[in-house]
Amino acid sequence: MPVSKQLWKGTTLLAPLPAVMVSCGTIENPNIITIAWTGIVNTRPPMTYISVQPSRHSYGIIKEAGCFVINLVPEKLIAAMDTCGVRSGRELRKFEAMGLTPEPSSRIAAPGIAECPVSLECAVRRTIPLGSHEMFLAEIVAVAVEEAFLDGRGKLHLERMGLTAFAHGDYYTLAKPNGSFGFSVRKKRPAVRPGARPHPKKREVGR
């Protein structure tokens, strides 16, 4: 049955989005900017982007250094992330104020945030002025992952991190999964009746 919809002018109403803390600068003089305008744009090489207003303090730092770190944010750091989004690095040393620890990256000068479970080291490959924002298109050159979220087989469990999403001004914590990629077309195994023996596998000729 058709539903009634209103037609609005074009706006940034795309949700949910990842809410992340982007660290930049150096270990000695680090800064953090909160970003929701980010995402993955390519697989090989792995590429991402952030869009930053030129008026932001971190804009000049990233522009000059050509690198930054995208840090995924768990629920316990939402308040810190929000503060880093509304306060400027010109007036506040954010790592110290939020009790966060800058940790050295493996491939770039910008530090990661030790308290974040995943940190993506990004090297800027291109900048694109868009209007209100400038896009930093970057290659993900390394990823630091907290070992506590790896199982015995080395599989990463993002669902255990309580990661944060952003939707039209509000923060949300990711909850239970509702499926996995391709589940809607994946073949289901036939149910086995209680007490029934598994069907023997057919032997291949010559084996």
C-alpha positions in Angstrom: 0.0 0.0 0.0 1.5 3.4 -1.0 2.6 5.7 1.9 2.4 9.4 2.0 5.7 11.3 1.7 6.7 14.9 1.7 9.2 16.3 -0.8 12.0 18.3 0.8 14.8 20.2 -0.8 18.2 18.5 -1.0 19.9 18.2 2.4 22.4 16.0 4.3 19.8 13.6 5.5 21.8 10.3 5.2 21.8 8.2 8.2 23.2 6.4 10.1 26.8 7.5 9.7 29.9 6.4 11.5 30.8 8.8 14.3 34.6 8.8 14.8 37.4 10.7 16.4 40.1 11.7 13.9 43.5 12.3 15.4 46.1 14.4 13.8 49.3 16.4 14.5 52.2 14.7 16.3 52.8 12.7 19.5 54.2 15.9 21.1 51.3 18.1 19.8 48.3 16.0 18.9 44.7 17.1 18.3 41.3 15.4 17.8 38.4 16.4 15.6 35.0 14.6 15.6 33.9 13.6 12.2 30.7 12.0 10.8 31.4 12.8 7.1 33.5 9.7 6.4 33.3 6.3 4.7 35.0 3.8 2.5 35.4 4.6 -1.2 37.6 1.9 -2.6 38.9 -1.7 -1.8 42.2 -2.0 -3.6 44.0 0.0 -2.4 41.8 0.6 0.7 40.6 4.2 0.5 38.6 6.4 2.8 37.8 10.1 3.1 37.0 12.7 5.7 35.3 16.1 4.9 36.5 19.0 7.0 35.5 22.7 7.1 38.5 24.9 6.4 37.7 26.9 9.5 38.4 24.0 11.8 41.7 23.9 13.6 42.4 20.4 12.4 42.0 21.3 8.8 45.4 23.1 8.6 47.1 20.4 10.6 45.9 17.6 8.2 46.5 19.8 5.1 50.1 20.4 6.1 51.0 16.9 7.4 49.1 14.9 4.8 47.9 12.2 7.2 45.4 11.5 9.9 44.0 8.5 12.0 40.4 7.5 12.0 39.6 6.1 15.5 36.4 4.0 16.0 34.5 5.1 19.1 33.0 2.7 21.7 30.0 3.8 23.8 32.2 4.7 26.8 33.9 7.4 24.8 30.8 9.1 23.4 31.0 12.1 25.8 34.7 12.6 25.0 33.9 12.4 21.3 31.2 15.0 21.6 33.5 17.4 23.5 36.1 17.0 20.8 33.5 18.0 18.2 32.2 21.1 19.9 35.5 22.5 21.4 38.4 23.8 19.3 41.9 22.6 19.5 42.9 26.2 19.5 41.6 26.6 23.0 41.8 23.1 24.4 44.4 20.3 24.5 41.8 17.6 23.9 43.9 14.5 24.7 44.8 15.9 28.1 41.3 17.2 28.8 39.6 14.0 27.9 42.1 11.7 29.6 43.1 10.1 26.3 46.4 8.7 25.3 48.2 9.5 22.0 49.9 6.4 20.7 52.5 6.2 17.8 51.3 5.0 14.5 53.3 2.5 12.5 53.3 4.2 9.1 52.4 7.9 9.5 53.3 10.8 11.8 49.8 11.4 13.2 49.1 9.5 16.5 46.2 7.2 17.2 44.0 7.1 20.3 45.0 4.2 22.6 41.6 4.0 24.2 39.9 3.4 20.8 39.6 -0.3 19.8 40.4 0.3 16.1 42.6 3.0 14.6 43.0 3.4 10.8 46.2 5.1 9.7 45.5 7.2 6.7 47.8 8.9 4.2 46.2 11.7 2.1 46.4 11.1 -1.6 44.2 13.9 -2.9 42.2 16.9 -1.6 38.9 18.0 -3.2 37.3 21.4 -2.4 33.6 20.9 -2.3 32.1 24.1 -1.0 31.4 24.2 2.8 33.9 21.4 3.3 37.1 20.0 1.7 37.5 16.3 1.2 40.7 14.5 2.2 40.8 11.4 0.1 43.2 9.0 1.8 44.7 5.5 1.6 44.4 3.3 4.7 48.0 2.2 5.0 47.7 0.3 8.3 45.1 -0.6 11.0 45.8 -1.1 14.7 43.3 -3.5 16.4 42.8 -4.2 20.1 43.7 -7.8 20.7 40.8 -8.3 23.2 38.4 -8.3 20.3 40.1 -11.1 18.4 39.1 -14.7 19.0 41.3 -17.7 19.0 41.2 -17.9 15.2 42.1 -14.3 14.7 38.6 -13.1 13.7 37.8 -9.6 14.6 34.5 -9.1 16.5 33.4 -5.5 15.8 30.0 -6.3 17.3 31.5 -6.6 20.8 32.9 -3.1 20.7 29.7 -1.1 21.2 30.6 1.2 18.4 28.9 4.6 17.8 26.7 5.8 14.9 25.4 9.3 14.2 21.9 10.0 12.9 20.7 13.6 12.3 22.2 15.1 15.4 22.0 12.1 17.8 24.5 9.4 18.8 23.5 5.8 18.9 25.2 2.6 20.0 25.1 -0.3 17.6 23.1 -3.1 19.0 22.3 -6.7 17.9 23.0 -7.8 14.3 20.0 -8.5 12.1 21.8 -10.6 9.5 25.2 -10.9 7.7 26.1 -9.9 4.2 24.5 -12.3 1.7 22.3 -14.1 4.3 19.1 -13.5 2.2 20.3 -15.6 -0.7 22.5 -18.1 1.2 21.4 -21.7 0.9 20.1 -23.1 4.1 21.2 -26.5 5.3 18.3 -29.0 5.4 17.1 -29.7 8.9 18.0 -33.1 10.4 15.1 -35.0 12.1 15.8 -35.9 15.8 17.3 -39.4 15.9 18.0 -39.6 12.1 21.4 -40.6 10.9 23.3 -38.2 8.7 23.1 -39.1 5.0 26.4 -40.8 4.0 28.5 -38.9 1.5 28.8 -40.4 -2.0 32.2 -41.7 -2.8 33.8 -40.3 -5.9 34.8 -42.7 -8.6 38.5 -43.5 -8.4 38.8 -42.5 -4.8 
